[in-house]
Each structure stands twice: as C-alpha cells, then as structure tokens.
Amino acid sequence: MQDELMLLDRARALDNDALAEIHNAYYTAIHRYISLRIGDEQTVEDLTSEVFMRFLNALRDKSAPRNTLRGWLFGVA
C-alpha cells in the first residue's frame, strides 16, 4: 500500500516513469475486468484505454485519487 501511495504521489507530479509503471501494473487487470462484461475485443481495448485517459485527465485537473489508485481505476472501468 505504501508503495502505491508513493507511486500515486509521483503520478500526481506527472512523472512519466510513474505513469508507465501504473499503466503496466494495472492494464491487464483492467482489460480482464472489462472483457468479462463486454464481448467485443475492440470495445474492450477502447474502454481500457479510456480508463487510463480519464486517470491522466484527473491528474491534470487535480481530481485524481489520494489513496485508492486500484479502487479508482476499477471504479472508472
């Protein structure tokens, strides 16, 4: 949990390495979560990308999560 909070702090500063680490850590799980609900692979890919775009937008407008990165991402998904 502490590592996730530190990663989230770095992401809030728009640290590219932190953003890539978050994407790499959560992409597969988010993709799987969405694919269990949606049958079309292209739509699954689009929606998975949308989750990460919303996260980036939330970071930019300062509305990103403070301490629940995983919950926030899955909530968007």
mmCIF file of the N, C-alpha and C atoms, coordinates in Angstrom:
data_MODEL
# 
_entry.id   MODEL 
# 
loop_
_atom_site.group_PDB 
_atom_site.id 
_atom_site.type_symbol 
_atom_site.label_atom_id 
_atom_site.label_alt_id 
_atom_site.label_comp_id 
_atom_site.label_asym_id 
_atom_site.label_entity_id 
_atom_site.label_seq_id 
_atom_site.pdbx_PDB_ins_code 
_atom_site.Cartn_x 
_atom_site.Cartn_y 
_atom_site.Cartn_z 
_atom_site.occupancy 
_atom_site.B_iso_or_equiv 
_atom_site.pdbx_formal_charge 
_atom_site.auth_seq_id 
_atom_site.auth_comp_id 
_atom_site.auth_asym_id 
_atom_site.auth_atom_id 
_atom_site.pdbx_PDB_model_num 
ATOM 1   N N  . MET A 1 1  ? 0.830   -1.205  0.000   1.00 0.00 ? 1  MET A N  1 
ATOM 2   C CA . MET A 1 1  ? 0.000   0.000   0.000   1.00 0.00 ? 1  MET A CA 1 
ATOM 3   C C  . MET A 1 1  ? 0.866   1.257   0.000   1.00 0.00 ? 1  MET A C  1 
ATOM 4   N N  . GLN A 1 2  ? 1.912   1.244   0.811   1.00 0.00 ? 2  GLN A N  1 
ATOM 5   C CA . GLN A 1 2  ? 2.789   2.412   0.876   1.00 0.00 ? 2  GLN A CA 1 
ATOM 6   C C  . GLN A 1 2  ? 3.436   2.684   -0.481  1.00 0.00 ? 2  GLN A C  1 
ATOM 7   N N  . ASP A 1 3  ? 3.859   1.617   -1.160  1.00 0.00 ? 3  ASP A N  1 
ATOM 8   C CA . ASP A 1 3  ? 4.454   1.785   -2.488  1.00 0.00 ? 3  ASP A CA 1 
ATOM 9   C C  . ASP A 1 3  ? 3.458   2.399   -3.461  1.00 0.00 ? 3  ASP A C  1 
ATOM 10  N N  . GLU A 1 4  ? 2.191   1.977   -3.367  1.00 0.00 ? 4  GLU A N  1 
ATOM 11  C CA . GLU A 1 4  ? 1.165   2.530   -4.251  1.00 0.00 ? 4  GLU A CA 1 
ATOM 12  C C  . GLU A 1 4  ? 0.965   4.016   -3.972  1.00 0.00 ? 4  GLU A C  1 
ATOM 13  N N  . LEU A 1 5  ? 0.999   4.418   -2.708  1.00 0.00 ? 5  LEU A N  1 
ATOM 14  C CA . LEU A 1 5  ? 0.837   5.830   -2.363  1.00 0.00 ? 5  LEU A CA 1 
ATOM 15  C C  . LEU A 1 5  ? 2.001   6.658   -2.896  1.00 0.00 ? 5  LEU A C  1 
ATOM 16  N N  . MET A 1 6  ? 3.206   6.127   -2.791  1.00 0.00 ? 6  MET A N  1 
ATOM 17  C CA . MET A 1 6  ? 4.368   6.841   -3.324  1.00 0.00 ? 6  MET A CA 1 
ATOM 18  C C  . MET A 1 6  ? 4.283   6.937   -4.846  1.00 0.00 ? 6  MET A C  1 
ATOM 19  N N  . LEU A 1 7  ? 3.843   5.872   -5.474  1.00 0.00 ? 7  LEU A N  1 
ATOM 20  C CA . LEU A 1 7  ? 3.666   5.872   -6.925  1.00 0.00 ? 7  LEU A CA 1 
ATOM 21  C C  . LEU A 1 7  ? 2.612   6.892   -7.333  1.00 0.00 ? 7  LEU A C  1 
ATOM 22  N N  . LEU A 1 8  ? 1.551   6.959   -6.586  1.00 0.00 ? 8  LEU A N  1 
ATOM 23  C CA . LEU A 1 8  ? 0.480   7.915   -6.864  1.00 0.00 ? 8  LEU A CA 1 
ATOM 24  C C  . LEU A 1 8  ? 0.971   9.351   -6.689  1.00 0.00 ? 8  LEU A C  1 
ATOM 25  N N  . ASP A 1 9  ? 1.786   9.604   -5.680  1.00 0.00 ? 9  ASP A N  1 
ATOM 26  C CA . ASP A 1 9  ? 2.372   10.936  -5.496  1.00 0.00 ? 9  ASP A CA 1 
ATOM 27  C C  . ASP A 1 9  ? 3.221   11.327  -6.700  1.00 0.00 ? 9  ASP A C  1 
ATOM 28  N N  . ARG A 1 10 ? 4.013   10.400  -7.176  1.00 0.00 ? 10 ARG A N  1 
ATOM 29  C CA . ARG A 1 10 ? 4.835   10.669  -8.358  1.00 0.00 ? 10 ARG A CA 1 
ATOM 30  C C  . ARG A 1 10 ? 3.965   10.904  -9.589  1.00 0.00 ? 10 ARG A C  1 
ATOM 31  N N  . ALA A 1 11 ? 2.898   10.138  -9.720  1.00 0.00 ? 11 ALA A N  1 
ATOM 32  C CA . ALA A 1 11 ? 1.989   10.314  -10.858 1.00 0.00 ? 11 ALA A CA 1 
ATOM 33  C C  . ALA A 1 11 ? 1.331   11.683  -10.807 1.00 0.00 ? 11 ALA A C  1 
ATOM 34  N N  . ARG A 1 12 ? 0.983   12.145  -9.599  1.00 0.00 ? 12 ARG A N  1 
ATOM 35  C CA . ARG A 1 12 ? 0.368   13.469  -9.484  1.00 0.00 ? 12 ARG A CA 1 
ATOM 36  C C  . ARG A 1 12 ? 1.300   14.572  -9.990  1.00 0.00 ? 12 ARG A C  1 
ATOM 37  N N  . ALA A 1 13 ? 2.603   14.307  -9.907  1.00 0.00 ? 13 ALA A N  1 
ATOM 38  C CA . ALA A 1 13 ? 3.591   15.248  -10.441 1.00 0.00 ? 13 ALA A CA 1 
ATOM 39  C C  . ALA A 1 13 ? 3.825   15.004  -11.936 1.00 0.00 ? 13 ALA A C  1 
ATOM 40  N N  . LEU A 1 14 ? 3.016   14.139  -12.534 1.00 0.00 ? 14 LEU A N  1 
ATOM 41  C CA . LEU A 1 14 ? 3.086   13.774  -13.952 1.00 0.00 ? 14 LEU A CA 1 
ATOM 42  C C  . LEU A 1 14 ? 4.447   13.185  -14.329 1.00 0.00 ? 14 LEU A C  1 
ATOM 43  N N  . ASP A 1 15 ? 5.001   12.411  -13.416 1.00 0.00 ? 15 ASP A N  1 
ATOM 44  C CA . ASP A 1 15 ? 6.253   11.687  -13.649 1.00 0.00 ? 15 ASP A CA 1 
ATOM 45  C C  . ASP A 1 15 ? 5.980   10.571  -14.666 1.00 0.00 ? 15 ASP A C  1 
ATOM 46  N N  . ASN A 1 16 ? 6.615   10.664  -15.821 1.00 0.00 ? 16 ASN A N  1 
ATOM 47  C CA . ASN A 1 16 ? 6.366   9.691   -16.895 1.00 0.00 ? 16 ASN A CA 1 
ATOM 48  C C  . ASN A 1 16 ? 6.671   8.257   -16.484 1.00 0.00 ? 16 ASN A C  1 
ATOM 49  N N  . ASP A 1 17 ? 7.719   8.059   -15.703 1.00 0.00 ? 17 ASP A N  1 
ATOM 50  C CA . ASP A 1 17 ? 8.052   6.705   -15.248 1.00 0.00 ? 17 ASP A CA 1 
ATOM 51  C C  . ASP A 1 17 ? 6.955   6.151   -14.348 1.00 0.00 ? 17 ASP A C  1 
ATOM 52  N N  . ALA A 1 18 ? 6.413   6.991   -13.482 1.00 0.00 ? 18 ALA A N  1 
ATOM 53  C CA . ALA A 1 18 ? 5.326   6.559   -12.596 1.00 0.00 ? 18 ALA A CA 1 
ATOM 54  C C  . ALA A 1 18 ? 4.073   6.233   -13.402 1.00 0.00 ? 18 ALA A C  1 
ATOM 55  N N  . LEU A 1 19 ? 3.774   7.053   -14.385 1.00 0.00 ? 19 LEU A N  1 
ATOM 56  C CA . LEU A 1 19 ? 2.598   6.804   -15.222 1.00 0.00 ? 19 LEU A CA 1 
ATOM 57  C C  . LEU A 1 19 ? 2.745   5.492   -15.987 1.00 0.00 ? 19 LEU A C  1 
ATOM 58  N N  . ALA A 1 20 ? 3.930   5.236   -16.507 1.00 0.00 ? 20 ALA A N  1 
ATOM 59  C CA . ALA A 1 20 ? 4.173   3.976   -17.218 1.00 0.00 ? 20 ALA A CA 1 
ATOM 60  C C  . ALA A 1 20 ? 4.073   2.792   -16.265 1.00 0.00 ? 20 ALA A C  1 
ATOM 61  N N  . GLU A 1 21 ? 4.584   2.958   -15.055 1.00 0.00 ? 21 GLU A N  1 
ATOM 62  C CA . GLU A 1 21 ? 4.516   1.879   -14.067 1.00 0.00 ? 21 GLU A CA 1 
ATOM 63  C C  . GLU A 1 21 ? 3.070   1.556   -13.699 1.00 0.00 ? 21 GLU A C  1 
ATOM 64  N N  . ILE A 1 22 ? 2.251   2.588   -13.532 1.00 0.00 ? 22 ILE A N  1 
ATOM 65  C CA . ILE A 1 22 ? 0.830   2.383   -13.230 1.00 0.00 ? 22 ILE A CA 1 
ATOM 66  C C  . ILE A 1 22 ? 0.148   1.671   -14.396 1.00 0.00 ? 22 ILE A C  1 
ATOM 67  N N  . HIS A 1 23 ? 0.396   2.132   -15.590 1.00 0.00 ? 23 HIS A N  1 
ATOM 68  C CA . HIS A 1 23 ? -0.196  1.509   -16.775 1.00 0.00 ? 23 HIS A CA 1 
ATOM 69  C C  . HIS A 1 23 ? 0.200   0.040   -16.857 1.00 0.00 ? 23 HIS A C  1 
ATOM 70  N N  . ASN A 1 24 ? 1.480   -0.232  -16.693 1.00 0.00 ? 24 ASN A N  1 
ATOM 71  C CA . ASN A 1 24 ? 1.967   -1.615  -16.774 1.00 0.00 ? 24 ASN A CA 1 
ATOM 72  C C  . ASN A 1 24 ? 1.410   -2.486  -15.654 1.00 0.00 ? 24 ASN A C  1 
ATOM 73  N N  . ALA A 1 25 ? 1.251   -1.912  -14.481 1.00 0.00 ? 25 ALA A N  1 
ATOM 74  C CA . ALA A 1 25 ? 0.775   -2.686  -13.331 1.00 0.00 ? 25 ALA A CA 1 
ATOM 75  C C  . ALA A 1 25 ? -0.711  -3.019  -13.418 1.00 0.00 ? 25 ALA A C  1 
ATOM 76  N N  . TYR A 1 26 ? -1.506  -2.132  -14.000 1.00 0.00 ? 26 TYR A N  1 
ATOM 77  C CA . TYR A 1 26 ? -2.960  -2.295  -13.952 1.00 0.00 ? 26 TYR A CA 1 
ATOM 78  C C  . TYR A 1 26 ? -3.624  -2.617  -15.287 1.00 0.00 ? 26 TYR A C  1 
ATOM 79  N N  . TYR A 1 27 ? -2.917  -2.465  -16.395 1.00 0.00 ? 27 TYR A N  1 
ATOM 80  C CA . TYR A 1 27 ? -3.556  -2.639  -17.699 1.00 0.00 ? 27 TYR A CA 1 
ATOM 81  C C  . TYR A 1 27 ? -4.215  -4.011  -17.844 1.00 0.00 ? 27 TYR A C  1 
ATOM 82  N N  . THR A 1 28 ? -3.485  -5.060  -17.565 1.00 0.00 ? 28 THR A N  1 
ATOM 83  C CA . THR A 1 28 ? -4.014  -6.414  -17.770 1.00 0.00 ? 28 THR A CA 1 
ATOM 84  C C  . THR A 1 28 ? -5.235  -6.676  -16.903 1.00 0.00 ? 28 THR A C  1 
ATOM 85  N N  . ALA A 1 29 ? -5.186  -6.265  -15.650 1.00 0.00 ? 29 ALA A N  1 
ATOM 86  C CA . ALA A 1 29 ? -6.316  -6.493  -14.742 1.00 0.00 ? 29 ALA A CA 1 
ATOM 87  C C  . ALA A 1 29 ? -7.546  -5.698  -15.175 1.00 0.00 ? 29 ALA A C  1 
ATOM 88  N N  . ILE A 1 30 ? -7.345  -4.450  -15.587 1.00 0.00 ? 30 ILE A N  1 
ATOM 89  C CA . ILE A 1 30 ? -8.466  -3.626  -16.050 1.00 0.00 ? 30 ILE A CA 1 
ATOM 90  C C  . ILE A 1 30 ? -9.042  -4.230  -17.334 1.00 0.00 ? 30 ILE A C  1 
ATOM 91  N N  . HIS A 1 31 ? -8.175  -4.620  -18.243 1.00 0.00 ? 31 HIS A N  1 
ATOM 92  C CA . HIS A 1 31 ? -8.614  -5.234  -19.500 1.00 0.00 ? 31 HIS A CA 1 
ATOM 93  C C  . HIS A 1 31 ? -9.448  -6.483  -19.216 1.00 0.00 ? 31 HIS A C  1 
ATOM 94  N N  . ARG A 1 32 ? -8.963  -7.330  -18.334 1.00 0.00 ? 32 ARG A N  1 
ATOM 95  C CA . ARG A 1 32 ? -9.682  -8.566  -17.996 1.00 0.00 ? 32 ARG A CA 1 
ATOM 96  C C  . ARG A 1 32 ? -11.041 -8.239  -17.371 1.00 0.00 ? 32 ARG A C  1 
ATOM 97  N N  . TYR A 1 33 ? -11.060 -7.275  -16.466 1.00 0.00 ? 33 TYR A N  1 
ATOM 98  C CA . TYR A 1 33 ? -12.292 -6.869  -15.795 1.00 0.00 ? 33 TYR A CA 1 
ATOM 99  C C  . TYR A 1 33 ? -13.338 -6.413  -16.817 1.00 0.00 ? 33 TYR A C  1 
ATOM 100 N N  . ILE A 1 34 ? -12.925 -5.585  -17.752 1.00 0.00 ? 34 ILE A N  1 
ATOM 101 C CA . ILE A 1 34 ? -13.853 -5.087  -18.768 1.00 0.00 ? 34 ILE A CA 1 
ATOM 102 C C  . ILE A 1 34 ? -14.271 -6.210  -19.717 1.00 0.00 ? 34 ILE A C  1 
ATOM 103 N N  . SER A 1 35 ? -13.329 -7.074  -20.081 1.00 0.00 ? 35 SER A N  1 
ATOM 104 C CA . SER A 1 35 ? -13.653 -8.131  -21.047 1.00 0.00 ? 35 SER A CA 1 
ATOM 105 C C  . SER A 1 35 ? -14.647 -9.144  -20.496 1.00 0.00 ? 35 SER A C  1 
ATOM 106 N N  . LEU A 1 36 ? -14.733 -9.263  -19.185 1.00 0.00 ? 36 LEU A N  1 
ATOM 107 C CA . LEU A 1 36 ? -15.740 -10.147 -18.594 1.00 0.00 ? 36 LEU A CA 1 
ATOM 108 C C  . LEU A 1 36 ? -17.153 -9.596  -18.768 1.00 0.00 ? 36 LEU A C  1 
ATOM 109 N N  . ARG A 1 37 ? -17.253 -8.304  -19.067 1.00 0.00 ? 37 ARG A N  1 
ATOM 110 C CA . ARG A 1 37 ? -18.550 -7.653  -19.197 1.00 0.00 ? 37 ARG A CA 1 
ATOM 111 C C  . ARG A 1 37 ? -18.903 -7.310  -20.639 1.00 0.00 ? 37 ARG A C  1 
ATOM 112 N N  . ILE A 1 38 ? -17.875 -7.185  -21.480 1.00 0.00 ? 38 ILE A N  1 
ATOM 113 C CA . ILE A 1 38 ? -18.062 -6.764  -22.868 1.00 0.00 ? 38 ILE A CA 1 
ATOM 114 C C  . ILE A 1 38 ? -17.484 -7.849  -23.769 1.00 0.00 ? 38 ILE A C  1 
ATOM 115 N N  . GLY A 1 39 ? -18.204 -8.243  -24.783 1.00 0.00 ? 39 GLY A N  1 
ATOM 116 C CA . GLY A 1 39 ? -17.754 -9.327  -25.642 1.00 0.00 ? 39 GLY A CA 1 
ATOM 117 C C  . GLY A 1 39 ? -16.830 -8.919  -26.774 1.00 0.00 ? 39 GLY A C  1 
ATOM 118 N N  . ASP A 1 40 ? -16.930 -7.702  -27.232 1.00 0.00 ? 40 ASP A N  1 
ATOM 119 C CA . ASP A 1 40 ? -16.183 -7.251  -28.401 1.00 0.00 ? 40 ASP A CA 1 
ATOM 120 C C  . ASP A 1 40 ? -14.783 -6.777  -28.000 1.00 0.00 ? 40 ASP A C  1 
ATOM 121 N N  . GLU A 1 41 ? -13.748 -7.422  -28.529 1.00 0.00 ? 41 GLU A N  1 
ATOM 122 C CA . GLU A 1 41 ? -12.369 -7.117  -28.137 1.00 0.00 ? 41 GLU A CA 1 
ATOM 123 C C  . GLU A 1 41 ? -11.978 -5.679  -28.452 1.00 0.00 ? 41 GLU A C  1 
ATOM 124 N N  . GLN A 1 42 ? -12.401 -5.143  -29.576 1.00 0.00 ? 42 GLN A N  1 
ATOM 125 C CA . GLN A 1 42 ? -12.056 -3.760  -29.914 1.00 0.00 ? 42 GLN A CA 1 
ATOM 126 C C  . GLN A 1 42 ? -12.662 -2.792  -28.902 1.00 0.00 ? 42 GLN A C  1 
ATOM 127 N N  . THR A 1 43 ? -13.889 -3.041  -28.502 1.00 0.00 ? 43 THR A N  1 
ATOM 128 C CA . THR A 1 43 ? -14.536 -2.200  -27.494 1.00 0.00 ? 43 THR A CA 1 
ATOM 129 C C  . THR A 1 43 ? -13.816 -2.324  -26.157 1.00 0.00 ? 43 THR A C  1 
ATOM 130 N N  . VAL A 1 44 ? -13.398 -3.526  -25.816 1.00 0.00 ? 44 VAL A N  1 
ATOM 131 C CA . VAL A 1 44 ? -12.644 -3.740  -24.574 1.00 0.00 ? 44 VAL A CA 1 
ATOM 132 C C  . VAL A 1 44 ? -11.353 -2.925  -24.602 1.00 0.00 ? 44 VAL A C  1 
ATOM 133 N N  . GLU A 1 45 ? -10.638 -2.969  -25.717 1.00 0.00 ? 45 GLU A N  1 
ATOM 134 C CA . GLU A 1 45 ? -9.397  -2.197  -25.856 1.00 0.00 ? 45 GLU A CA 1 
ATOM 135 C C  . GLU A 1 45 ? -9.672  -0.699  -25.709 1.00 0.00 ? 45 GLU A C  1 
ATOM 136 N N  . ASP A 1 46 ? -10.721 -0.231  -26.369 1.00 0.00 ? 46 ASP A N  1 
ATOM 137 C CA . ASP A 1 46 ? -11.074 1.189   -26.305 1.00 0.00 ? 46 ASP A CA 1 
ATOM 138 C C  . ASP A 1 46 ? -11.421 1.608   -24.884 1.00 0.00 ? 46 ASP A C  1 
ATOM 139 N N  . LEU A 1 47 ? -12.223 0.807   -24.206 1.00 0.00 ? 47 LEU A N  1 
ATOM 140 C CA . LEU A 1 47 ? -12.636 1.149   -22.844 1.00 0.00 ? 47 LEU A CA 1 
ATOM 141 C C  . LEU A 1 47 ? -11.472 1.085   -21.864 1.00 0.00 ? 47 LEU A C  1 
ATOM 142 N N  . THR A 1 48 ? -10.586 0.134   -22.062 1.00 0.00 ? 48 THR A N  1 
ATOM 143 C CA . THR A 1 48 ? -9.408  0.041   -21.199 1.00 0.00 ? 48 THR A CA 1 
ATOM 144 C C  . THR A 1 48 ? -8.542  1.284   -21.365 1.00 0.00 ? 48 THR A C  1 
ATOM 145 N N  . SER A 1 49 ? -8.347  1.703   -22.595 1.00 0.00 ? 49 SER A N  1 
ATOM 146 C CA . SER A 1 49 ? -7.590  2.931   -22.850 1.00 0.00 ? 49 SER A CA 1 
ATOM 147 C C  . SER A 1 49 ? -8.277  4.141   -22.237 1.00 0.00 ? 49 SER A C  1 
ATOM 148 N N  . GLU A 1 50 ? -9.593  4.165   -22.308 1.00 0.00 ? 50 GLU A N  1 
ATOM 149 C CA . GLU A 1 50 ? -10.364 5.277   -21.744 1.00 0.00 ? 50 GLU A CA 1 
ATOM 150 C C  . GLU A 1 50 ? -10.158 5.397   -20.239 1.00 0.00 ? 50 GLU A C  1 
ATOM 151 N N  . VAL A 1 51 ? -10.054 4.282   -19.546 1.00 0.00 ? 51 VAL A N  1 
ATOM 152 C CA . VAL A 1 51 ? -9.806  4.312   -18.096 1.00 0.00 ? 51 VAL A CA 1 
ATOM 153 C C  . VAL A 1 51 ? -8.514  5.074   -17.809 1.00 0.00 ? 51 VAL A C  1 
ATOM 154 N N  . PHE A 1 52 ? -7.462  4.763   -18.556 1.00 0.00 ? 52 PHE A N  1 
ATOM 155 C CA . PHE A 1 52 ? -6.177  5.411   -18.317 1.00 0.00 ? 52 PHE A CA 1 
ATOM 156 C C  . PHE A 1 52 ? -6.170  6.863   -18.787 1.00 0.00 ? 52 PHE A C  1 
ATOM 157 N N  . MET A 1 53 ? -6.924  7.178   -19.819 1.00 0.00 ? 53 MET A N  1 
ATOM 158 C CA . MET A 1 53 ? -7.053  8.580   -20.238 1.00 0.00 ? 53 MET A CA 1 
ATOM 159 C C  . MET A 1 53 ? -7.773  9.394   -19.167 1.00 0.00 ? 53 MET A C  1 
ATOM 160 N N  . ARG A 1 54 ? -8.806  8.820   -18.581 1.00 0.00 ? 54 ARG A N  1 
ATOM 161 C CA . ARG A 1 54 ? -9.517  9.523   -17.506 1.00 0.00 ? 54 ARG A CA 1 
ATOM 162 C C  . ARG A 1 54 ? -8.621  9.727   -16.298 1.00 0.00 ? 54 ARG A C  1 
ATOM 163 N N  . PHE A 1 55 ? -7.780  8.736   -16.009 1.00 0.00 ? 55 PHE A N  1 
ATOM 164 C CA . PHE A 1 55 ? -6.835  8.882   -14.907 1.00 0.00 ? 55 PHE A CA 1 
ATOM 165 C C  . PHE A 1 55 ? -5.871  10.032  -15.187 1.00 0.00 ? 55 PHE A C  1 
ATOM 166 N N  . LEU A 1 56 ? -5.329  10.091  -16.389 1.00 0.00 ? 56 LEU A N  1 
ATOM 167 C CA . LEU A 1 56 ? -4.422  11.170  -16.753 1.00 0.00 ? 56 LEU A CA 1 
ATOM 168 C C  . LEU A 1 56 ? -5.123  12.524  -16.676 1.00 0.00 ? 56 LEU A C  1 
ATOM 169 N N  . ASN A 1 57 ? -6.341  12.610  -17.165 1.00 0.00 ? 57 ASN A N  1 
ATOM 170 C CA . ASN A 1 57 ? -7.102  13.860  -17.065 1.00 0.00 ? 57 ASN A CA 1 
ATOM 171 C C  . ASN A 1 57 ? -7.363  14.239  -15.616 1.00 0.00 ? 57 ASN A C  1 
ATOM 172 N N  . ALA A 1 58 ? -7.646  13.252  -14.779 1.00 0.00 ? 58 ALA A N  1 
ATOM 173 C CA . ALA A 1 58 ? -7.872  13.521  -13.354 1.00 0.00 ? 58 ALA A CA 1 
ATOM 174 C C  . ALA A 1 58 ? -6.597  14.036  -12.697 1.00 0.00 ? 58 ALA A C  1 
ATOM 175 N N  . LEU A 1 59 ? -5.460  13.517  -13.103 1.00 0.00 ? 59 LEU A N  1 
ATOM 176 C CA . LEU A 1 59 ? -4.189  14.023  -12.576 1.00 0.00 ? 59 LEU A CA 1 
ATOM 177 C C  . LEU A 1 59 ? -3.988  15.477  -12.981 1.00 0.00 ? 59 LEU A C  1 
ATOM 178 N N  . ARG A 1 60 ? -4.293  15.776  -14.220 1.00 0.00 ? 60 ARG A N  1 
ATOM 179 C CA . ARG A 1 60 ? -4.089  17.138  -14.727 1.00 0.00 ? 60 ARG A CA 1 
ATOM 180 C C  . ARG A 1 60 ? -5.016  18.151  -14.069 1.00 0.00 ? 60 ARG A C  1 
ATOM 181 N N  . ASP A 1 61 ? -6.256  17.750  -13.802 1.00 0.00 ? 61 ASP A N  1 
ATOM 182 C CA . ASP A 1 61 ? -7.184  18.712  -13.189 1.00 0.00 ? 61 ASP A CA 1 
ATOM 183 C C  . ASP A 1 61 ? -7.266  18.564  -11.669 1.00 0.00 ? 61 ASP A C  1 
ATOM 184 N N  . LYS A 1 62 ? -6.311  17.839  -11.111 1.00 0.00 ? 62 LYS A N  1 
ATOM 185 C CA . LYS A 1 62 ? -6.154  17.702  -9.650  1.00 0.00 ? 62 LYS A CA 1 
ATOM 186 C C  . LYS A 1 62 ? -7.319  16.989  -8.969  1.00 0.00 ? 62 LYS A C  1 
ATOM 187 N N  . SER A 1 63 ? -8.025  16.122  -9.694  1.00 0.00 ? 63 SER A N  1 
ATOM 188 C CA . SER A 1 63 ? -9.120  15.365  -9.084  1.00 0.00 ? 63 SER A CA 1 
ATOM 189 C C  . SER A 1 63 ? -8.789  13.875  -8.984  1.00 0.00 ? 63 SER A C  1 
ATOM 190 N N  . ALA A 1 64 ? -7.507  13.558  -9.118  1.00 0.00 ? 64 ALA A N  1 
ATOM 191 C CA . ALA A 1 64 ? -7.066  12.156  -9.035  1.00 0.00 ? 64 ALA A CA 1 
ATOM 192 C C  . ALA A 1 64 ? -7.222  11.648  -7.607  1.00 0.00 ? 64 ALA A C  1 
ATOM 193 N N  . PRO A 1 65 ? -7.293  10.344  -7.461  1.00 0.00 ? 65 PRO A N  1 
ATOM 194 C CA . PRO A 1 65 ? -7.448  9.769   -6.120  1.00 0.00 ? 65 PRO A CA 1 
ATOM 195 C C  . PRO A 1 65 ? -6.244  10.097  -5.244  1.00 0.00 ? 65 PRO A C  1 
ATOM 196 N N  . ARG A 1 66 ? -6.488  10.190  -3.941  1.00 0.00 ? 66 ARG A N  1 
ATOM 197 C CA . ARG A 1 66 ? -5.412  10.467  -2.990  1.00 0.00 ? 66 ARG A CA 1 
ATOM 198 C C  . ARG A 1 66 ? -4.777  9.192   -2.460  1.00 0.00 ? 66 ARG A C  1 
ATOM 199 N N  . ASN A 1 67 ? -5.591  8.130   -2.299  1.00 0.00 ? 67 ASN A N  1 
ATOM 200 C CA . ASN A 1 67 ? -5.039  6.937   -1.651  1.00 0.00 ? 67 ASN A CA 1 
ATOM 201 C C  . ASN A 1 67 ? -5.657  5.627   -2.121  1.00 0.00 ? 67 ASN A C  1 
ATOM 202 N N  . THR A 1 68 ? -6.423  5.640   -3.181  1.00 0.00 ? 68 THR A N  1 
ATOM 203 C CA . THR A 1 68 ? -7.081  4.412   -3.636  1.00 0.00 ? 68 THR A CA 1 
ATOM 204 C C  . THR A 1 68 ? -6.952  4.259   -5.148  1.00 0.00 ? 68 THR A C  1 
ATOM 205 N N  . LEU A 1 69 ? -5.743  4.139   -5.602  1.00 0.00 ? 69 LEU A N  1 
ATOM 206 C CA . LEU A 1 69 ? -5.499  4.056   -7.042  1.00 0.00 ? 69 LEU A CA 1 
ATOM 207 C C  . LEU A 1 69 ? -6.235  2.883   -7.674  1.00 0.00 ? 69 LEU A C  1 
ATOM 208 N N  . ARG A 1 70 ? -6.056  1.690   -7.137  1.00 0.00 ? 70 ARG A N  1 
ATOM 209 C CA . ARG A 1 70 ? -6.698  0.498   -7.696  1.00 0.00 ? 70 ARG A CA 1 
ATOM 210 C C  . ARG A 1 70 ? -8.220  0.646   -7.690  1.00 0.00 ? 70 ARG A C  1 
ATOM 211 N N  . GLY A 1 71 ? -8.774  1.068   -6.582  1.00 0.00 ? 71 GLY A N  1 
ATOM 212 C CA . GLY A 1 71 ? -10.218 1.249   -6.475  1.00 0.00 ? 71 GLY A CA 1 
ATOM 213 C C  . GLY A 1 71 ? -10.732 2.296   -7.447  1.00 0.00 ? 71 GLY A C  1 
ATOM 214 N N  . TRP A 1 72 ? -9.978  3.370   -7.599  1.00 0.00 ? 72 TRP A N  1 
ATOM 215 C CA . TRP A 1 72 ? -10.386 4.434   -8.510  1.00 0.00 ? 72 TRP A CA 1 
ATOM 216 C C  . TRP A 1 72 ? -10.402 3.915   -9.948  1.00 0.00 ? 72 TRP A C  1 
ATOM 217 N N  . LEU A 1 73 ? -9.333  3.235   -10.351 1.00 0.00 ? 73 LEU A N  1 
ATOM 218 C CA . LEU A 1 73 ? -9.256  2.714   -11.722 1.00 0.00 ? 73 LEU A CA 1 
ATOM 219 C C  . LEU A 1 73 ? -10.382 1.729   -12.013 1.00 0.00 ? 73 LEU A C  1 
ATOM 220 N N  . PHE A 1 74 ? -10.628 0.815   -11.084 1.00 0.00 ? 74 PHE A N  1 
ATOM 221 C CA . PHE A 1 74 ? -11.696 -0.162  -11.306 1.00 0.00 ? 74 PHE A CA 1 
ATOM 222 C C  . PHE A 1 74 ? -13.069 0.500   -11.222 1.00 0.00 ? 74 PHE A C  1 
ATOM 223 N N  . GLY A 1 75 ? -13.191 1.549   -10.437 1.00 0.00 ? 75 GLY A N  1 
ATOM 224 C CA . GLY A 1 75 ? -14.449 2.286   -10.375 1.00 0.00 ? 75 GLY A CA 1 
ATOM 225 C C  . GLY A 1 75 ? -14.770 2.943   -11.705 1.00 0.00 ? 75 GLY A C  1 
ATOM 226 N N  . VAL A 1 76 ? -13.764 3.462   -12.367 1.00 0.00 ? 76 VAL A N  1 
ATOM 227 C CA . VAL A 1 76 ? -13.951 4.054   -13.691 1.00 0.00 ? 76 VAL A CA 1 
ATOM 228 C C  . VAL A 1 76 ? -14.284 2.966   -14.707 1.00 0.00 ? 76 VAL A C  1 
ATOM 229 N N  . ALA A 1 77 ? -13.598 1.838   -14.581 1.00 0.00 ? 77 ALA A N  1 
ATOM 230 C CA . ALA A 1 77 ? -13.835 0.725   -15.520 1.00 0.00 ? 77 ALA A CA 1 
ATOM 231 C C  . ALA A 1 77 ? -15.252 0.223   -15.387 1.00 0.00 ? 77 ALA A C  1 
# 
